[in-house]
Amino acid sequence: MFNIFRKPEEDERTRAVAAYEKTVSLTADNHDAHSMRLRMGMLCRAHVDKTFVAGAQQTEAHELACALAISQGKNKPEPPLAPLFQSVKSTSGDVMVYLPREFADEAFAIGMLYQRTELSAEQAIAAAQRLADRISYDALKLTRPFVALQFLRDELAAQSDEGDGEDGQQPGGDTPPQGA
């Protein structure tokens, strides 16, 4: 019938699920199939990164809401859930991207654990990369995995560069005696 009563967001979500499912069901190994897999890999990478950030941000907000509820003698609010859909910027504009529950939940949980400092940045990167490897190899059948949490990797590298002294020595290192 008419689609005037259907929300555009529902259409986008339906298309996102269909695009993901079509890509993971590809059996061909030609150029077009490889291009579809690579494009979906880039979109999934953005979804994983955004879901990690959402996990961290929503955990912080949830913990504050729980503390407030406890102080007011109220029940704790329900914990946040991982989003299955993320809006991602692409070369053709904003695109709705879908990840199955198991992948979205894992990316979200890594962000939650990182926010709670139960995982270091290095551990979060390693866990997210294992997830990226599974999505890349098992679901999308890519030959190389996408790189997860590049923003956090860059942040760590920048901190590492800042940790080096201006004279190129590591902080806390002893200066060798003159003439040695």
VOPA-741677 format. One record per residue (C-alpha): x, y, z; residue number from 1. Coordinates in Angstrom, 3 decimals, always signed. Example, Ala and Ser with C-alpha at 12.3 -4.5 7.8 and 13.67 -1.06 7.14 Angstrom:
BEGIN
{east:+12.300, north:-4.500, up:+7.800, num:1}
{east:+13.670, north:-1.060, up:+7.140, num:2}
end
This chain:
BEGIN
{east:+0.000, north:+0.000, up:+0.000, num:1}
{east:+1.212, north:+3.453, up:+0.888, num:2}
{east:+4.421, north:+4.079, up:+2.755, num:3}
{east:+3.301, north:+7.476, up:+4.046, num:4}
{east:+2.784, north:+6.059, up:+7.537, num:5}
{east:+6.148, north:+4.355, up:+7.656, num:6}
{east:+8.967, north:+6.199, up:+9.354, num:7}
{east:+11.989, north:+6.918, up:+7.144, num:8}
{east:+14.232, north:+5.610, up:+9.943, num:9}
{east:+12.490, north:+2.218, up:+9.732, num:10}
{east:+13.272, north:+2.133, up:+6.015, num:11}
{east:+16.907, north:+2.960, up:+6.719, num:12}
{east:+17.119, north:+0.235, up:+9.349, num:13}
{east:+15.514, north:-2.296, up:+7.031, num:14}
{east:+18.010, north:-1.360, up:+4.311, num:15}
{east:+20.894, north:-1.569, up:+6.798, num:16}
{east:+19.937, north:-5.096, up:+7.874, num:17}
{east:+19.428, north:-6.140, up:+4.249, num:18}
{east:+22.821, north:-4.718, up:+3.221, num:19}
{east:+24.600, north:-6.511, up:+6.060, num:20}
{east:+22.839, north:-9.816, up:+5.422, num:21}
{east:+23.424, north:-9.592, up:+1.678, num:22}
{east:+27.127, north:-8.953, up:+2.235, num:23}
{east:+27.659, north:-11.794, up:+4.710, num:24}
{east:+25.767, north:-14.208, up:+2.450, num:25}
{east:+27.916, north:-13.495, up:-0.608, num:26}
{east:+29.471, north:-16.633, up:-2.037, num:27}
{east:+31.120, north:-15.073, up:-5.087, num:28}
{east:+34.751, north:-14.067, up:-4.937, num:29}
{east:+34.771, north:-11.545, up:-7.774, num:30}
{east:+35.670, north:-7.858, up:-7.764, num:31}
{east:+32.121, north:-6.666, up:-6.997, num:32}
{east:+31.753, north:-9.060, up:-4.049, num:33}
{east:+35.157, north:-8.042, up:-2.694, num:34}
{east:+34.218, north:-4.350, up:-3.008, num:35}
{east:+30.947, north:-4.955, up:-1.136, num:36}
{east:+32.797, north:-6.788, up:+1.627, num:37}
{east:+35.385, north:-4.010, up:+1.954, num:38}
{east:+32.719, north:-1.314, up:+2.081, num:39}
{east:+30.771, north:-3.224, up:+4.716, num:40}
{east:+34.011, north:-3.740, up:+6.645, num:41}
{east:+34.585, north:+0.019, up:+6.751, num:42}
{east:+31.008, north:+0.591, up:+7.892, num:43}
{east:+31.296, north:-2.129, up:+10.547, num:44}
{east:+34.548, north:-0.578, up:+11.769, num:45}
{east:+32.755, north:+2.745, up:+12.273, num:46}
{east:+29.878, north:+0.945, up:+14.017, num:47}
{east:+32.244, north:-0.888, up:+16.383, num:48}
{east:+34.064, north:+2.350, up:+17.223, num:49}
{east:+30.852, north:+4.295, up:+17.820, num:50}
{east:+29.359, north:+1.468, up:+19.870, num:51}
{east:+32.502, north:+1.298, up:+22.017, num:52}
{east:+32.183, north:+5.052, up:+22.681, num:53}
{east:+28.456, north:+4.681, up:+23.394, num:54}
{east:+29.242, north:+1.924, up:+25.889, num:55}
{east:+31.692, north:+4.175, up:+27.713, num:56}
{east:+29.421, north:+7.239, up:+27.691, num:57}
{east:+26.244, north:+5.413, up:+28.646, num:58}
{east:+28.028, north:+3.557, up:+31.437, num:59}
{east:+29.106, north:+6.841, up:+32.955, num:60}
{east:+25.563, north:+8.225, up:+32.698, num:61}
{east:+24.058, north:+4.997, up:+34.081, num:62}
{east:+26.396, north:+4.942, up:+37.071, num:63}
{east:+25.488, north:+8.551, up:+37.891, num:64}
{east:+21.776, north:+7.719, up:+37.560, num:65}
{east:+22.232, north:+4.685, up:+39.849, num:66}
{east:+24.025, north:+6.765, up:+42.478, num:67}
{east:+21.238, north:+9.352, up:+42.348, num:68}
{east:+18.536, north:+6.662, up:+42.594, num:69}
{east:+20.251, north:+5.075, up:+45.595, num:70}
{east:+20.601, north:+8.441, up:+47.337, num:71}
{east:+16.884, north:+9.078, up:+46.764, num:72}
{east:+15.857, north:+5.595, up:+47.865, num:73}
{east:+14.579, north:+4.683, up:+44.413, num:74}
{east:+15.160, north:+1.600, up:+42.268, num:75}
{east:+18.207, north:+1.600, up:+40.036, num:76}
{east:+17.485, north:+2.272, up:+36.362, num:77}
{east:+17.884, north:-0.516, up:+33.836, num:78}
{east:+21.385, north:-0.783, up:+32.380, num:79}
{east:+21.871, north:+0.614, up:+28.879, num:80}
{east:+21.739, north:-1.629, up:+25.824, num:81}
{east:+24.032, north:-1.707, up:+22.829, num:82}
{east:+22.642, north:-0.080, up:+19.707, num:83}
{east:+22.250, north:-2.420, up:+16.759, num:84}
{east:+22.141, north:+0.548, up:+14.394, num:85}
{east:+24.543, north:+3.468, up:+14.088, num:86}
{east:+24.464, north:+6.415, up:+11.738, num:87}
{east:+27.860, north:+6.595, up:+10.058, num:88}
{east:+29.301, north:+9.248, up:+7.773, num:89}
{east:+30.370, north:+7.882, up:+4.418, num:90}
{east:+31.445, north:+9.364, up:+1.114, num:91}
{east:+27.808, north:+9.306, up:+0.023, num:92}
{east:+26.494, north:+10.986, up:+3.196, num:93}
{east:+25.140, north:+9.519, up:+6.415, num:94}
{east:+24.424, north:+5.793, up:+6.240, num:95}
{east:+22.587, north:+3.616, up:+8.740, num:96}
{east:+24.738, north:+0.597, up:+9.647, num:97}
{east:+23.582, north:-2.612, up:+11.322, num:98}
{east:+25.588, north:-5.052, up:+13.434, num:99}
{east:+24.058, north:-8.225, up:+14.864, num:100}
{east:+23.358, north:-8.247, up:+18.602, num:101}
{east:+26.343, north:-10.464, up:+19.515, num:102}
{east:+28.842, north:-8.079, up:+17.889, num:103}
{east:+27.158, north:-4.877, up:+19.071, num:104}
{east:+26.884, north:-6.184, up:+22.640, num:105}
{east:+30.569, north:-7.109, up:+22.685, num:106}
{east:+31.722, north:-3.708, up:+21.385, num:107}
{east:+29.443, north:-2.002, up:+23.920, num:108}
{east:+30.738, north:-4.185, up:+26.766, num:109}
{east:+34.349, north:-3.375, up:+25.880, num:110}
{east:+33.481, north:+0.328, up:+26.093, num:111}
{east:+31.745, north:-0.232, up:+29.433, num:112}
{east:+34.717, north:-2.097, up:+30.877, num:113}
{east:+37.104, north:+0.557, up:+29.607, num:114}
{east:+34.990, north:+3.315, up:+31.182, num:115}
{east:+34.986, north:+1.462, up:+34.501, num:116}
{east:+38.786, north:+1.084, up:+34.176, num:117}
{east:+38.404, north:-2.688, up:+34.267, num:118}
{east:+40.313, north:-2.708, up:+30.963, num:119}
{east:+43.326, north:-0.583, up:+30.134, num:120}
{east:+43.443, north:+1.189, up:+26.787, num:121}
{east:+45.745, north:-1.528, up:+25.462, num:122}
{east:+43.424, north:-4.288, up:+26.677, num:123}
{east:+40.398, north:-2.514, up:+25.182, num:124}
{east:+42.188, north:-2.186, up:+21.847, num:125}
{east:+43.184, north:-5.864, up:+21.889, num:126}
{east:+39.628, north:-6.976, up:+22.760, num:127}
{east:+38.094, north:-4.727, up:+20.108, num:128}
{east:+40.597, north:-5.990, up:+17.543, num:129}
{east:+39.675, north:-9.606, up:+18.327, num:130}
{east:+36.051, north:-8.611, up:+17.695, num:131}
{east:+37.044, north:-6.845, up:+14.461, num:132}
{east:+38.946, north:-9.944, up:+13.369, num:133}
{east:+35.864, north:-12.138, up:+13.926, num:134}
{east:+33.615, north:-9.747, up:+12.021, num:135}
{east:+36.166, north:-9.389, up:+9.216, num:136}
{east:+37.137, north:-13.030, up:+8.798, num:137}
{east:+34.105, north:-14.990, up:+9.961, num:138}
{east:+31.175, north:-12.779, up:+8.965, num:139}
{east:+32.468, north:-10.710, up:+6.035, num:140}
{east:+35.055, north:-13.202, up:+4.763, num:141}
{east:+37.671, north:-10.502, up:+4.249, num:142}
{east:+41.309, north:-11.411, up:+3.711, num:143}
{east:+42.509, north:-8.655, up:+6.077, num:144}
{east:+40.677, north:-7.412, up:+9.157, num:145}
{east:+39.686, north:-3.811, up:+9.674, num:146}
{east:+41.464, north:-1.921, up:+12.441, num:147}
{east:+39.288, north:-1.222, up:+15.470, num:148}
{east:+39.587, north:+1.797, up:+17.768, num:149}
{east:+42.131, north:+3.660, up:+15.647, num:150}
{east:+41.236, north:+6.846, up:+17.560, num:151}
{east:+42.321, north:+5.217, up:+20.837, num:152}
{east:+45.493, north:+3.870, up:+19.227, num:153}
{east:+46.290, north:+7.394, up:+18.006, num:154}
{east:+45.597, north:+8.829, up:+21.456, num:155}
{east:+47.982, north:+6.324, up:+23.053, num:156}
{east:+50.647, north:+7.079, up:+20.465, num:157}
{east:+50.286, north:+10.821, up:+21.106, num:158}
{east:+50.596, north:+10.248, up:+24.852, num:159}
{east:+53.655, north:+8.101, up:+24.247, num:160}
{east:+55.198, north:+10.856, up:+22.121, num:161}
{east:+54.445, north:+13.414, up:+24.853, num:162}
{east:+56.103, north:+11.109, up:+27.393, num:163}
{east:+59.404, north:+11.352, up:+25.555, num:164}
{east:+61.539, north:+14.195, up:+26.832, num:165}
{east:+62.347, north:+17.101, up:+24.543, num:166}
{east:+65.905, north:+15.841, up:+24.364, num:167}
{east:+64.639, north:+12.467, up:+23.109, num:168}
{east:+65.255, north:+10.695, up:+26.424, num:169}
{east:+62.598, north:+8.783, up:+28.270, num:170}
{east:+61.273, north:+10.515, up:+31.380, num:171}
{east:+62.989, north:+9.436, up:+34.573, num:172}
{east:+66.069, north:+8.221, up:+32.728, num:173}
{east:+69.461, north:+9.087, up:+34.108, num:174}
{east:+71.696, north:+11.250, up:+32.013, num:175}
{east:+75.017, north:+9.535, up:+31.375, num:176}
{east:+78.002, north:+11.245, up:+32.935, num:177}
{east:+79.861, north:+13.743, up:+30.791, num:178}
{east:+82.698, north:+12.225, up:+28.816, num:179}
{east:+81.501, north:+8.679, up:+29.283, num:180}
end
